[in-house]
Amino acid sequence: QVQLAESGGGLVQAGDPLRLSCAVSGRTLSSATSVVGWFRQVPGKERKFVAGLMRSGLSTSYADSVKGRFTISRDNAKNTVYLQMNSLKPEDTAVYYCAGVLDTLGIPRSPAQYDYWGQGTQVTVSS
């Protein structure tokens, strides 16, 4: 079993940066083909892919809406995946979730393809 725990959310102003962390515990996502992804969700809407990173670190993927502003990275020694968010916009306001999947091809963008989820952390960007 894999446990994921997000932290780092909060209230910021437009243009500010914020870094989210996703601590992975339990059975770690140690396979080279495991993926950790970040998703976000606003009330009444579906959960959407934000960014993903393969365990190998060789491949990342971003939603078009965050490309160039957000960076996903990982510290394997700390079993932690980060989402650095720069130039935040009010439309980035959402609950952010990290998710994990073992042994997959590529970086899935559908929430249904992830097996493990954190509890979410709220990010609010004021204008």
Phi, psi and omega in degrees: 000144180244134174246137179236138181222119179271153173205166175105356179291169179169191179256124179226169177265156177305135181094343180284159172263163176203142178240125175262147177239147176230106179273128181255128179222176184080221175288109186288156179277073190268345180295143180298338182257013174280155184227140168245130181237158172247134177233164174219155184212135173250155183304132177084000181236163182285157177287133185240145178293138177246307183200156178213155184216131175281149181306322181296340181078001184276347185219134174230161179213143182225148169292148181302327184291342182241354183301132181090345179248325183252147177225129176259139180209172180216152173243100185296327179296329181260000184050047183229138175246138184245152170233104177274121183245118179246162178049050184296146180240156178305328180287354173278353179299125183182172166271128182256132180239143167257151185218153181225151175214139177271147170043084178223160177268126180068198179245105182295147178249354179267131178303330183295342182270002178254140185260336186233141184222147171274182185273347178096152176221135185278133172239124179236125181246117180269150182271000000 
